[in-house]
Amino acid sequence: GSGGQEDHRGPPFWWQWSSRGMQRTLTTVAASSASSLTAHVPKNDIQKRHKVIRFGTLHETGIEEDAKYRYLHQRKDLKVSKGDIPIGFEAFLPLDEGHNLFLETREGGGEDYRQSTVPQYLVSWKKEREVLGQGDGDGWHNSLDDLWTSVLSHFDRRNLLSETTLEYLDADPFVLFGIDDPVTQQALRKLQKFPCLVCMESVPNFDEWAQYLRIDSLDPEMKWLVQAFAETELPKPWTCYKGVGSIVCYIHSDNGRVTWKHPFYDYFRQLRDFCQEAHMQGRHEEVMKVRVNRLLWTYEATRVETDASQDPLICPEYLARLADIFGYDIKVSGCIVRNLKAQLKIFARSYREHQDVDMSDVVNCAETLQRDVEKYAEMQDHWISRVKEDARFDLTLLANGELQCVNCGTIALCFCLECKDYLCLKCYGALHTKGSRAQHAPFQLVPCALCENKPAKLHCTFTDKSLCHKCYAMDHIKQLPSDGKENQPRRIDYLQQYNRYADFARDRNSKRRGGSSLPQLDMGAVEQDYEAVLSNDWHPFYDTRGVKFYHNFVTGERMRQSPRKPPNEADAGAERDGDAVDAEELLDGDGASGTGFTSQGSQMRGFLGTTSDKLRQTQPLALDGYDALETSPKARTMAATSPDMRALRAPHRKHQPFEVNPL
C-alpha cells in the first residue's frame, strides 16, 4: 500500500525510489508490533520548492480507518518521520519550464457505505489545471505512489520536461508537495485547536467567514452575524495579510505580534453563542434587541469618524437594516417604510437616554410591522382579486347561457359595464329607465328567436334569424326547405362584437363632458389606481443639508424631483411645449420687443430691460386643476363691495427692491 494504507496480503514494505528508472525494489521487513503503517524512503537532499495553497483538515473519527490517513517515512539515515494526510490539502510545485504542478487531496469513499474511506489524490498542472495520471473518471486516485509513477512516465514519454526537472521530480511526492513537512504538520495540529480565516481569493467570501465562526452558511437566522463580522473594520493598530496556506494573519503594528485570531473574534463568538441559545429557547425578541442596539451603536461610531458627511439616521441604508432585523425585505414590503421611520426614532430616543433599547419598544415594533404587512396583504387581495374581478366579465359564460340574472334568476343576456351586473333584457330595461342609470352602456347578447331566453349562437342565412344551438338543430332546420338546408349558418362572434363596441364606447366616453366614464376592459387604469392607493416604490428622505429627495428601494435610484405625477392634466404649473424662449429670438433685435441692439451699451440695456421681460413676466396661473384649493377675494375687491369693510387696505411694501436707502 501507499500513503499509510495497510497491505492485507502480507507484512508492510519499505518503498525505495531508484534514481531514474522509476522502478520499485521491495525489501521485506519483519512485522513490527508497534505500527502497521506503510513506510516510504524518500531522498534526503530534496530542495523544498512547494507552496501550500490550503492546509486542509485532519481526518479524525476515532475508528480504525484513521490509520489510512497517516503516513510513516523512514529515511536512509534511519530517521523516521510520521504525520497525517490532510483532507482538502492543496499545494503546487513551480517548475523550471514556467508551469506549476498541483496536488490535491480529498476524502474518498468505498463502493458502498460499509467500506471505510481512504484518501484520494489528484495531480494537475498548468494554469488550466490539466489533469495528469490515470484514476477514476474525474482523475482521482487512491494510491499517490501509483499516481506519481504514472505522472512521471507521462512527462518522460512526451519529453515535456527537462532532464534536470525529471531528476528533481524523481522523489517522494509527500515530500515534494509538503505533506511530509514539519510546517504543514504543525499547522494541521494548530488548526485543530484554533480556528482561522482561510481566504482562497483576494477577499474572504461569505462561506469562509461563516466557517471561521463555526456557523452554517445556510442558516438564515445567523446570516446577519456572519455579515456583520465580515463588515467589521480592524482597529487602527491592526493590519492583516494573507500568509502560508491562504490563512489570514493579523499583525499588531506597534509590537509586531502576529496571530491568526481576529481582534474581535471573541466578541462575535460570544454573540454567536448567545444568539444560538436564544433561538433554541424561542427568545427571538432578545436577538432583535441586540441587533437594534448594534445598529444604533454603529451609527454613533460612524458619526464620530465622519461627522461632516454622515447621513441622518433616517436614511435608506439604516431603514433597510432595521427591516432586515425584524425579518422583512424592504424591497418587497415597501408598505412598512413609514412605520420603520417612526420606530427608528423611538429606538434612537431610548438609546440616547439609557444607552439601551427598551424591550417593550422592540415587541411593539414587531407587532406594528406585522399588522402593516397583514393590512397590505388584505388590500392586495381586495384590489387584485376583487376589484379586477369586478371590472371584468366572463364573456364565454355569458354567451353559453351559464350566468343568471342577479335580479330575477333567469338566464342573463346582458352585462352592464357601469353596474357590473349580469341581467336579463327585461330586468335591465326596468332598472335603467330613469336617472343616471339611463345613460349606462350595456353589452347585450342576441336572444334566440324561438325560445327567447337563451343567447343565440348561430345566424340562419336563409331566414335571417338568430338561434341557439338547440333550437336550430331540433326545430328550425326541420322547417327549412331543401335548398335552405344547403346554406350553412353563420356563427355569431360575440368577442368581435364586443371589441367593436368597446372601441365605440371608449370614443364616446372621451367626448362626454361631465358625465360618468365607462369602465374599460384595459386594466392599466385599475392597476395604476391600485398602486396609488397602496404604495409605490419611491419614499421621501432628507440628506445632510436637509434637502428632500426620493429613494427607490427596488432599483436603488435617487432623485430630487417628486416621482408622483401632477394631480391632473389641467395643472397650469406644468411645463408646456412652447414655454421655453428661443435663444435666437431672444438675441434677435427685430423681435417682438421692438428694441434693436445698435451698440454694446444699448444691447446690454435691452437685455436687462425690454427683452428679458419675456423671461420675467408671467400671467396669473389658473388653479383649475386643484379643486380643493380655494383663495379668498382680494382686499381691494372686498373694500369696494362690502361697505362695512372699507377700513381694510390692500397689502403693500414700504420699500421696493433696490430702493432701500444705504446706511
C-alpha positions as CSV (number, residue, x, y, z in Angstrom):
1,G,0.0,0.0,0.0
2,S,1.0,3.7,-0.2
3,G,0.3,6.8,1.9
4,G,0.0,4.8,5.1
5,Q,-2.5,2.3,3.7
6,E,-2.3,-1.3,5.0
7,D,-1.4,-4.2,2.8
8,H,-3.7,-7.0,3.9
9,R,-1.8,-9.5,1.8
10,G,1.3,-9.6,4.0
11,P,3.7,-7.6,6.1
12,P,4.3,-4.0,5.3
13,F,7.0,-2.9,2.9
14,W,9.6,-0.2,2.6
15,W,9.4,1.5,-0.8
16,Q,12.7,2.7,-2.3
17,W,12.9,5.1,-5.2
18,S,15.5,4.4,-7.9
19,S,17.4,7.4,-9.3
20,R,15.9,7.4,-12.9
21,G,14.2,4.2,-13.8
22,M,11.2,4.9,-11.6
23,Q,11.3,1.2,-10.6
24,R,10.4,-0.1,-7.2
25,T,12.5,-2.7,-5.3
26,L,10.7,-4.4,-2.5
27,T,12.5,-5.2,0.7
28,T,10.6,-7.3,3.1
29,V,10.7,-6.2,6.7
30,A,9.6,-8.3,9.7
31,A,6.3,-7.2,11.1
32,S,6.6,-4.8,13.9
33,S,4.1,-4.8,16.8
34,A,4.5,-1.1,17.3
35,S,2.9,0.0,14.0
36,S,1.4,-1.5,10.8
37,L,1.8,1.7,8.7
38,T,3.5,1.7,5.3
39,A,7.0,3.3,5.2
40,H,8.4,5.5,2.4
41,V,12.1,6.1,1.8
42,P,12.4,9.4,0.1
43,K,15.5,11.3,-0.9
44,N,17.4,13.2,1.9
45,D,18.7,16.1,-0.2
46,I,15.4,17.4,-1.7
47,Q,15.3,21.2,-2.1
48,K,11.9,22.5,-1.0
49,R,10.1,24.5,-3.6
50,H,6.4,23.7,-2.7
51,K,3.9,26.4,-2.0
52,V,0.9,25.4,0.2
53,I,-2.4,26.9,-1.1
54,R,-4.6,25.3,1.6
55,F,-3.6,23.1,4.5
56,G,-7.0,21.3,4.8
57,T,-8.2,19.5,7.9
58,L,-7.3,16.3,9.8
59,H,-9.5,13.2,9.4
60,E,-10.3,12.0,12.9
61,T,-13.3,9.8,13.6
62,G,-11.9,7.6,16.4
63,I,-12.1,4.4,14.4
64,E,-9.6,2.1,12.7
65,E,-9.9,3.8,9.3
66,D,-8.0,6.8,10.7
67,A,-4.8,4.8,10.2
68,K,-5.2,5.1,6.5
69,Y,-4.9,8.9,6.8
70,R,-1.4,8.6,8.4
71,Y,2.0,8.0,6.9
72,L,5.3,6.8,8.2
73,H,8.5,7.8,6.4
74,Q,11.9,6.2,7.2
75,R,14.9,7.7,5.5
76,K,18.2,6.2,4.6
77,D,19.8,7.8,7.7
78,L,17.3,5.8,9.8
79,K,15.4,8.9,10.7
80,V,11.6,8.3,10.9
81,S,9.0,10.9,10.3
82,K,5.3,10.3,10.7
83,G,2.3,12.5,10.3
84,D,-1.2,12.8,9.0
85,I,-2.6,13.1,5.4
86,P,-4.9,16.1,5.5
87,I,-8.3,16.3,3.7
88,G,-8.7,19.3,1.4
89,F,-4.9,19.8,1.1
90,E,-3.7,21.8,-1.9
91,A,-0.2,22.8,-2.9
92,F,1.7,23.5,-6.1
93,L,5.3,23.0,-7.2
94,P,6.8,25.6,-9.5
95,L,8.8,24.0,-12.4
96,D,11.7,25.5,-14.4
97,E,9.6,25.4,-17.5
98,G,7.3,28.1,-16.2
99,H,4.4,25.9,-15.2
100,N,3.0,24.8,-11.8
101,L,2.3,21.2,-10.8
102,F,-0.6,20.9,-8.4
103,L,-1.6,18.2,-5.8
104,E,-5.0,18.0,-4.1
105,T,-6.4,15.5,-1.5
106,R,-9.9,14.6,-0.6
107,E,-11.8,12.0,1.4
108,G,-12.8,9.1,-0.9
109,G,-15.5,6.6,0.0
110,G,-15.7,3.0,-0.8
111,E,-18.1,1.3,-3.2
112,D,-20.8,1.1,-0.5
113,Y,-21.5,2.6,2.9
114,R,-20.0,-0.4,4.7
115,Q,-16.5,0.2,3.3
116,S,-14.2,2.6,5.1
117,T,-12.9,5.7,3.4
118,V,-9.4,6.3,2.0
119,P,-7.6,9.4,1.0
120,Q,-7.7,10.2,-2.7
121,Y,-5.2,12.3,-4.7
122,L,-5.4,14.4,-7.9
123,V,-2.4,15.8,-9.8
124,S,-2.7,18.5,-12.4
125,W,-0.5,21.1,-14.0
126,K,-0.5,24.4,-15.9
127,K,-2.9,27.3,-15.3
128,E,-5.8,25.4,-16.9
129,R,-5.3,22.6,-14.3
130,E,-4.9,19.8,-16.8
131,V,-5.4,16.5,-15.0
132,L,-2.5,14.0,-15.2
133,G,-2.2,10.3,-14.5
134,Q,-4.8,7.7,-14.6
135,G,-7.5,7.3,-12.0
136,D,-11.3,7.3,-11.7
137,G,-13.5,9.2,-14.2
138,D,-12.6,12.5,-12.6
139,G,-8.9,11.8,-12.3
140,W,-8.8,11.0,-8.5
141,H,-6.6,8.0,-7.4
142,N,-6.4,6.1,-4.2
143,S,-2.7,5.5,-4.3
144,L,-0.4,8.5,-4.6
145,D,2.7,6.3,-5.4
146,D,1.0,4.7,-8.4
147,L,-0.4,8.1,-9.5
148,W,3.0,9.7,-9.2
149,T,4.7,6.9,-11.2
150,S,2.1,7.4,-14.0
151,V,2.7,11.2,-14.0
152,L,6.5,10.9,-14.3
153,S,6.0,8.3,-17.1
154,H,3.8,10.7,-18.9
155,F,6.3,13.5,-18.7
156,D,9.2,11.2,-19.8
157,R,7.4,9.7,-22.8
158,R,6.3,13.1,-24.2
159,N,9.5,15.0,-23.4
160,L,7.5,17.7,-21.7
161,L,10.2,18.4,-19.0
162,S,13.9,18.7,-19.0
163,E,16.3,16.1,-17.5
164,T,17.0,18.3,-14.6
165,T,13.3,18.7,-13.7
166,L,12.6,15.0,-14.1
167,E,15.6,14.2,-11.9
168,Y,14.2,16.6,-9.2
169,L,10.7,15.1,-9.5
170,D,12.0,11.6,-9.1
171,A,11.3,11.6,-5.4
172,D,8.6,11.0,-2.9
173,P,5.6,13.2,-3.7
174,F,4.7,13.5,0.0
175,V,8.0,15.4,0.5
176,L,7.9,17.3,-2.8
177,F,4.4,18.9,-2.2
178,G,5.0,19.5,1.5
179,I,2.7,16.9,3.2
180,D,5.8,15.4,4.9
181,D,6.9,18.8,6.1
182,P,7.1,20.0,9.8
183,V,5.5,23.3,8.9
184,T,2.4,21.5,7.4
185,Q,2.1,19.1,10.2
186,Q,2.4,21.8,12.8
187,A,-0.2,23.9,11.1
188,L,-2.6,21.0,11.0
189,R,-2.2,20.5,14.7
190,K,-2.8,24.2,15.4
191,L,-5.8,24.3,13.1
192,Q,-7.4,21.5,15.0
193,K,-7.3,23.6,18.2
194,F,-7.5,27.2,17.0
195,P,-9.8,28.4,14.1
196,C,-8.5,30.6,11.4
197,L,-9.8,32.6,8.5
198,V,-8.9,31.0,5.1
199,C,-9.0,33.2,2.1
200,M,-8.7,31.5,-1.3
201,E,-9.3,34.7,-3.3
202,S,-8.2,38.3,-2.8
203,V,-11.1,38.9,-0.3
204,P,-12.7,36.3,2.0
205,N,-16.2,35.3,0.9
206,F,-19.3,34.7,3.0
207,D,-18.7,31.0,3.3
208,E,-15.1,31.5,4.6
209,W,-16.3,33.9,7.2
210,A,-19.0,31.5,8.3
211,Q,-16.5,28.7,8.6
212,Y,-14.3,30.8,10.7
213,L,-17.2,31.5,13.1
214,R,-18.2,27.8,13.0
215,I,-21.6,28.8,11.7
216,D,-23.6,27.0,8.9
217,S,-23.6,29.3,5.9
218,L,-27.1,28.2,5.1
219,D,-28.6,29.1,8.5
220,P,-30.9,32.2,7.8
221,E,-31.1,33.2,11.5
222,M,-27.3,33.5,11.8
223,K,-26.6,35.1,8.4
224,W,-26.6,38.6,9.8
225,L,-23.9,37.7,12.3
226,V,-21.6,36.5,9.6
227,Q,-22.2,39.5,7.5
228,A,-21.6,41.8,10.5
229,F,-18.3,40.1,11.2
230,A,-17.2,40.4,7.6
231,E,-18.1,44.2,7.6
232,T,-16.3,45.0,10.8
233,E,-13.2,47.0,10.3
234,L,-10.0,46.3,12.1
235,P,-8.9,48.7,14.8
236,K,-6.1,51.1,13.8
237,P,-3.1,49.3,15.4
238,W,-4.0,46.1,13.5
239,T,-3.5,45.1,9.9
240,C,-3.8,41.8,8.1
241,Y,-2.2,39.9,5.3
242,K,-2.6,36.6,3.6
243,G,0.0,34.1,4.8
244,V,1.0,30.5,4.1
245,G,-1.8,28.2,3.3
246,S,-4.1,31.1,2.4
247,I,-4.6,31.9,6.1
248,V,-5.3,35.5,7.1
249,C,-2.8,36.7,9.6
250,Y,-3.3,39.7,11.8
251,I,-0.3,41.8,12.8
252,H,-0.1,44.5,15.5
253,S,1.9,47.3,14.0
254,D,3.1,48.6,17.4
255,N,4.8,45.5,18.8
256,G,4.9,43.3,15.6
257,R,2.9,40.5,17.2
258,V,1.3,38.2,14.5
259,T,-1.7,35.9,15.2
260,W,-4.4,34.0,13.4
261,K,-7.1,35.4,15.7
262,H,-9.2,38.3,14.6
263,P,-9.2,41.2,17.2
264,F,-13.0,41.0,17.5
265,Y,-13.3,37.2,17.3
266,D,-14.1,36.7,21.0
267,Y,-16.9,39.3,20.8
268,F,-18.6,37.7,17.8
269,R,-18.0,34.2,19.3
270,Q,-19.9,35.2,22.5
271,L,-22.6,36.8,20.4
272,R,-22.9,33.7,18.3
273,D,-23.4,31.5,21.5
274,F,-25.9,34.0,22.8
275,C,-28.0,34.1,19.6
276,Q,-27.9,30.3,19.1
277,E,-29.1,29.8,22.7
278,A,-31.8,32.4,22.3
279,H,-33.1,30.9,19.1
280,M,-33.2,27.5,20.6
281,Q,-35.3,28.7,23.5
282,G,-37.6,30.9,21.3
283,R,-36.4,34.2,22.7
284,H,-36.2,35.9,19.3
285,E,-37.0,39.4,20.7
286,E,-33.8,39.4,22.6
287,V,-31.8,38.8,19.5
288,M,-33.7,41.7,17.8
289,K,-32.9,43.9,20.7
290,V,-29.2,43.1,20.4
291,R,-29.3,43.8,16.7
292,V,-31.1,47.2,17.2
293,N,-28.5,48.2,19.8
294,R,-25.7,47.3,17.4
295,L,-27.4,49.3,14.7
296,L,-27.5,52.5,16.8
297,W,-24.0,51.9,18.1
298,T,-22.7,51.5,14.6
299,Y,-24.3,54.8,13.6
300,E,-22.8,56.6,16.5
301,A,-19.3,55.2,15.8
302,T,-19.6,56.2,12.2
303,R,-20.8,59.6,13.0
304,V,-17.8,60.3,15.2
305,E,-15.4,59.4,12.4
306,T,-17.2,61.0,9.5
307,D,-19.3,63.8,11.1
308,A,-19.1,66.1,8.1
309,S,-20.5,63.6,5.5
310,Q,-22.7,61.5,7.8
311,D,-26.2,60.8,6.6
312,P,-29.1,61.3,9.0
313,L,-30.2,58.3,11.0
314,I,-33.5,58.2,9.0
315,C,-31.9,57.2,5.7
316,P,-32.5,54.3,3.3
317,E,-29.4,52.3,4.5
318,Y,-30.5,52.1,8.1
319,L,-34.2,51.6,7.3
320,A,-33.2,48.6,5.2
321,R,-31.1,47.2,8.1
322,L,-33.9,47.7,10.6
323,A,-36.3,45.9,8.3
324,D,-33.9,43.0,8.0
325,I,-33.6,42.9,11.8
326,F,-37.4,42.2,12.0
327,G,-37.3,39.7,9.2
328,Y,-38.6,41.8,6.3
329,D,-37.2,42.7,2.9
330,I,-37.8,46.3,2.3
331,K,-37.6,45.9,-1.5
332,V,-40.7,43.6,-1.2
333,S,-42.5,45.1,1.8
334,G,-42.4,48.8,0.9
335,C,-45.6,49.4,3.0
336,I,-43.6,49.3,6.2
337,V,-41.3,52.2,5.4
338,R,-43.4,54.8,7.1
339,N,-43.6,52.9,10.4
340,L,-40.0,52.0,10.2
341,K,-39.1,55.7,10.3
342,A,-41.3,56.2,13.3
343,Q,-39.9,53.1,15.2
344,L,-36.3,54.1,14.4
345,K,-36.9,57.5,16.0
346,I,-38.3,55.7,19.1
347,F,-35.3,53.5,19.3
348,A,-32.9,56.4,18.9
349,R,-34.6,58.4,21.7
350,S,-34.5,55.4,24.1
351,Y,-30.8,54.7,23.2
352,R,-29.9,58.3,23.8
353,E,-31.4,58.4,27.2
354,H,-30.5,55.0,28.6
355,Q,-27.8,53.7,26.2
356,D,-30.1,50.7,25.6
357,V,-33.2,49.9,23.7
358,D,-36.4,49.1,25.7
359,M,-37.7,45.5,25.1
360,S,-41.3,46.8,25.0
361,D,-40.4,49.0,22.1
362,V,-38.9,46.0,20.2
363,V,-42.0,43.9,20.8
364,N,-44.3,46.8,19.8
365,C,-42.3,47.4,16.6
366,A,-42.5,43.7,15.6
367,E,-46.3,43.8,16.2
368,T,-46.8,47.0,14.3
369,L,-44.8,45.8,11.2
370,Q,-46.7,42.6,11.2
371,R,-50.0,44.5,11.2
372,D,-48.8,46.6,8.3
373,V,-47.9,43.6,6.3
374,E,-51.2,41.9,7.0
375,K,-53.2,45.0,6.1
376,Y,-51.1,45.3,2.9
377,A,-51.8,41.7,2.0
378,E,-55.5,42.3,2.7
379,M,-55.6,45.4,0.4
380,Q,-53.7,43.4,-2.2
381,D,-56.3,40.7,-2.1
382,H,-59.1,43.2,-2.4
383,W,-57.6,45.3,-5.2
384,I,-56.1,42.5,-7.2
385,S,-58.7,39.7,-6.7
386,R,-62.0,41.5,-6.1
387,V,-61.7,44.9,-7.9
388,K,-60.1,43.4,-11.0
389,E,-62.6,40.6,-10.9
390,D,-65.5,43.1,-10.8
391,A,-64.0,45.1,-13.6
392,R,-64.1,42.1,-15.9
393,F,-66.9,40.0,-17.0
394,D,-66.8,36.4,-18.4
395,L,-68.0,36.7,-21.9
396,T,-67.7,32.9,-22.5
397,L,-70.0,32.0,-19.7
398,L,-72.4,34.8,-20.7
399,A,-72.5,33.6,-24.3
400,N,-73.1,30.0,-23.2
401,G,-76.1,30.9,-21.1
402,E,-74.4,29.8,-17.9
403,L,-74.9,33.0,-15.9
404,Q,-78.1,34.1,-14.2
405,C,-79.7,37.4,-13.8
406,V,-78.9,39.0,-10.5
407,N,-82.5,40.3,-10.2
408,C,-84.8,37.6,-11.3
409,G,-82.6,34.5,-11.6
410,T,-83.3,33.7,-15.2
411,I,-80.6,33.4,-17.9
412,A,-78.6,36.6,-18.2
413,L,-78.4,38.2,-21.7
414,C,-76.5,41.4,-21.0
415,F,-73.8,42.9,-18.8
416,C,-73.9,46.5,-17.5
417,L,-70.5,47.9,-17.7
418,E,-71.4,50.6,-15.1
419,C,-73.3,48.4,-12.6
420,K,-71.1,45.4,-13.3
421,D,-74.1,43.1,-13.0
422,Y,-75.5,40.3,-15.2
423,L,-79.1,41.0,-16.1
424,C,-81.8,39.7,-18.4
425,L,-83.2,42.1,-21.0
426,K,-86.4,42.6,-19.1
427,C,-84.7,43.5,-15.8
428,Y,-82.2,45.7,-17.5
429,G,-85.0,47.7,-19.1
430,A,-86.9,48.0,-15.8
431,L,-83.8,49.1,-13.8
432,H,-82.3,51.5,-16.4
433,T,-85.2,53.7,-17.4
434,K,-84.7,56.7,-15.0
435,G,-81.9,58.8,-13.6
436,S,-78.3,58.4,-14.3
437,R,-78.8,54.6,-15.0
438,A,-80.5,55.6,-18.2
439,Q,-77.0,56.6,-19.5
440,H,-75.4,53.3,-18.7
441,A,-74.0,51.3,-21.6
442,P,-74.7,47.5,-21.5
443,F,-73.3,44.8,-23.7
444,Q,-76.3,42.9,-24.9
445,L,-76.5,39.4,-26.5
446,V,-78.9,38.5,-29.2
447,P,-81.8,36.4,-27.8
448,C,-82.8,33.3,-29.5
449,A,-85.8,33.9,-31.9
450,L,-87.6,30.7,-30.8
451,C,-87.1,30.2,-27.1
452,E,-86.3,33.9,-26.4
453,N,-84.5,33.0,-23.1
454,K,-81.1,31.8,-24.3
455,P,-78.4,33.6,-26.2
456,A,-78.3,33.0,-29.9
457,K,-75.1,31.3,-31.2
458,L,-76.0,30.7,-34.9
459,H,-77.5,33.0,-37.6
460,C,-79.5,31.4,-40.3
461,T,-78.6,33.0,-43.7
462,F,-81.8,31.7,-45.3
463,T,-84.4,33.1,-42.9
464,D,-82.2,35.8,-41.3
465,K,-82.9,34.6,-37.7
466,S,-80.6,34.2,-34.8
467,L,-81.0,31.0,-32.9
468,C,-79.3,29.0,-30.1
469,H,-77.8,25.6,-30.9
470,K,-80.7,23.6,-29.5
471,C,-83.5,25.4,-31.3
472,Y,-81.6,25.5,-34.6
473,A,-80.8,21.7,-34.6
474,M,-84.1,20.5,-33.1
475,D,-86.7,22.8,-34.6
476,H,-85.5,25.4,-37.1
477,I,-83.6,23.2,-39.5
478,K,-86.6,20.9,-39.9
479,Q,-88.8,23.7,-41.2
480,L,-86.3,24.8,-43.9
481,P,-86.8,23.7,-47.5
482,S,-84.3,21.5,-49.2
483,D,-82.4,24.4,-50.8
484,G,-82.4,26.3,-47.5
485,K,-80.8,23.4,-45.7
486,E,-77.8,23.6,-48.0
487,N,-77.0,27.1,-46.7
488,Q,-74.5,26.8,-43.8
489,P,-75.4,29.0,-40.7
490,R,-73.0,31.7,-39.6
491,R,-71.6,31.6,-36.1
492,I,-72.2,34.7,-34.1
493,D,-68.8,36.1,-32.8
494,Y,-69.6,38.0,-29.6
495,L,-66.0,38.7,-28.9
496,Q,-65.6,40.6,-32.2
497,Q,-68.8,42.4,-31.5
498,Y,-67.6,43.4,-28.0
499,N,-64.3,44.7,-29.4
500,R,-66.2,47.0,-31.8
501,Y,-68.5,48.0,-29.0
502,A,-65.6,48.8,-26.7
503,D,-63.9,51.0,-29.2
504,F,-67.2,52.9,-29.8
505,A,-67.8,53.3,-26.1
506,R,-64.3,54.4,-25.5
507,D,-64.5,57.1,-28.2
508,R,-67.9,58.2,-26.9
509,N,-66.6,58.3,-23.3
510,S,-63.7,60.5,-24.3
511,K,-66.1,63.1,-25.9
512,R,-68.5,63.2,-23.0
513,R,-68.2,66.1,-20.6
514,G,-69.4,66.0,-17.0
515,G,-70.9,62.5,-17.2
516,S,-69.7,59.3,-15.6
517,S,-67.0,57.5,-17.5
518,L,-67.4,54.0,-18.8
519,P,-65.1,51.3,-17.5
520,Q,-62.8,49.7,-20.0
521,L,-61.6,46.2,-20.1
522,D,-58.0,47.5,-20.2
523,M,-56.7,47.0,-16.6
524,G,-54.0,49.6,-16.9
525,A,-56.1,52.3,-15.1
526,V,-57.1,49.8,-12.4
527,E,-53.5,48.8,-11.8
528,Q,-52.5,52.5,-11.6
529,D,-55.2,53.2,-9.1
530,Y,-54.2,50.1,-7.1
531,E,-50.5,51.2,-7.0
532,A,-51.6,54.8,-6.0
533,V,-53.8,53.6,-3.1
534,L,-51.4,51.0,-1.6
535,S,-47.9,52.5,-2.0
536,N,-45.2,52.9,-4.6
537,D,-41.5,52.2,-4.7
538,W,-40.4,55.8,-4.0
539,H,-40.1,57.2,-0.5
540,P,-39.1,60.6,0.7
541,F,-35.9,61.3,2.8
542,Y,-33.7,64.2,3.7
543,D,-29.9,64.4,3.1
544,T,-27.3,66.0,5.3
545,R,-28.2,69.5,4.1
546,G,-31.9,69.0,4.8
547,V,-32.8,68.8,1.2
548,K,-35.6,66.4,0.3
549,F,-35.0,63.5,-2.1
550,Y,-36.8,60.4,-3.1
551,H,-35.3,56.9,-2.9
552,N,-36.4,53.7,-4.7
553,F,-35.6,50.6,-2.6
554,V,-36.2,48.3,-5.6
555,T,-33.8,49.9,-8.0
556,G,-31.6,51.9,-5.6
557,E,-32.2,55.1,-7.6
558,R,-32.4,58.6,-6.1
559,M,-34.0,61.8,-7.4
560,R,-34.7,65.3,-6.2
561,Q,-37.9,65.8,-8.2
562,S,-41.0,64.0,-6.9
563,P,-41.8,60.9,-9.0
564,R,-45.5,61.5,-8.5
565,K,-47.4,62.9,-11.4
566,P,-49.4,66.2,-11.1
567,P,-53.0,65.8,-9.8
568,N,-54.4,66.1,-13.4
569,E,-53.5,67.4,-16.8
570,A,-55.1,70.8,-16.0
571,D,-52.2,71.8,-13.8
572,A,-51.2,75.2,-15.1
573,G,-47.8,74.9,-13.4
574,A,-46.7,72.0,-15.5
575,E,-44.3,72.5,-18.4
576,R,-45.9,73.1,-21.8
577,D,-44.5,73.0,-25.2
578,G,-43.5,76.4,-26.4
579,D,-42.9,77.9,-22.9
580,A,-39.2,78.0,-23.4
581,V,-37.8,81.1,-25.0
582,D,-35.7,80.5,-28.1
583,A,-32.2,81.8,-27.8
584,E,-32.2,83.2,-31.4
585,E,-35.5,85.0,-30.7
586,L,-34.0,86.4,-27.5
587,L,-31.0,87.8,-29.3
588,D,-32.8,89.0,-32.4
589,G,-33.1,92.8,-32.5
590,D,-36.1,92.7,-34.7
591,G,-38.1,90.5,-32.4
592,A,-41.4,91.2,-30.7
593,S,-39.9,93.6,-28.2
594,G,-39.2,96.1,-30.9
595,T,-35.8,97.0,-29.5
596,G,-32.8,96.7,-31.7
597,F,-29.3,96.2,-30.5
598,T,-27.4,99.0,-32.2
599,S,-24.4,99.1,-29.9
600,Q,-22.9,97.3,-27.0
601,G,-24.4,99.6,-24.4
602,S,-27.9,99.5,-25.9
603,Q,-27.6,95.8,-26.3
604,M,-26.9,95.4,-22.6
605,R,-29.7,97.8,-21.7
606,G,-32.0,95.9,-24.0
607,F,-31.0,92.6,-22.4
608,L,-31.6,93.9,-18.9
609,G,-34.7,95.7,-19.8
610,T,-37.1,95.0,-22.6
611,T,-36.0,91.7,-23.9
612,S,-35.7,90.0,-20.5
613,D,-39.4,90.7,-19.9
614,K,-40.1,87.5,-21.8
615,L,-38.4,85.6,-19.0
616,R,-39.7,87.6,-16.0
617,Q,-43.3,88.5,-16.9
618,T,-45.8,85.7,-16.4
619,Q,-49.6,85.7,-16.3
620,P,-51.5,84.7,-13.2
621,L,-51.7,80.9,-13.1
622,A,-55.1,79.4,-13.1
623,L,-55.8,76.8,-10.4
624,D,-58.3,74.8,-12.3
625,G,-56.5,71.5,-11.5
626,Y,-56.6,71.9,-7.8
627,D,-60.2,71.7,-6.8
628,A,-59.5,71.5,-3.1
629,L,-57.6,74.8,-3.1
630,E,-59.7,78.0,-2.6
631,T,-58.5,81.6,-2.4
632,S,-60.2,84.5,-0.7
633,P,-61.2,87.6,-2.7
634,K,-58.6,90.3,-2.9
635,A,-58.6,93.0,-0.2
636,R,-59.5,95.9,-2.6
637,T,-62.4,93.9,-4.0
638,M,-63.8,93.3,-0.5
639,A,-63.4,97.0,0.4
640,A,-65.3,98.1,-2.7
641,T,-68.1,95.6,-2.5
642,S,-68.5,95.5,1.3
643,P,-69.4,98.9,2.9
644,D,-68.6,97.5,6.4
645,M,-65.0,96.7,5.5
646,R,-63.8,100.0,3.9
647,A,-61.1,100.3,6.6
648,L,-59.4,97.2,5.0
649,R,-56.5,98.2,2.9
650,A,-54.6,96.2,0.3
651,P,-51.2,95.0,1.5
652,H,-48.2,97.0,0.2
653,R,-44.5,97.2,0.7
654,K,-42.8,100.2,2.2
655,H,-39.6,99.7,0.2
656,Q,-39.3,98.0,-3.2
657,P,-36.2,96.1,-4.1
658,F,-33.1,98.2,-4.8
659,E,-34.9,101.2,-3.2
660,V,-33.6,101.0,0.4
661,N,-31.5,103.9,1.4
662,P,-27.9,102.9,2.2
663,L,-26.8,103.3,5.8
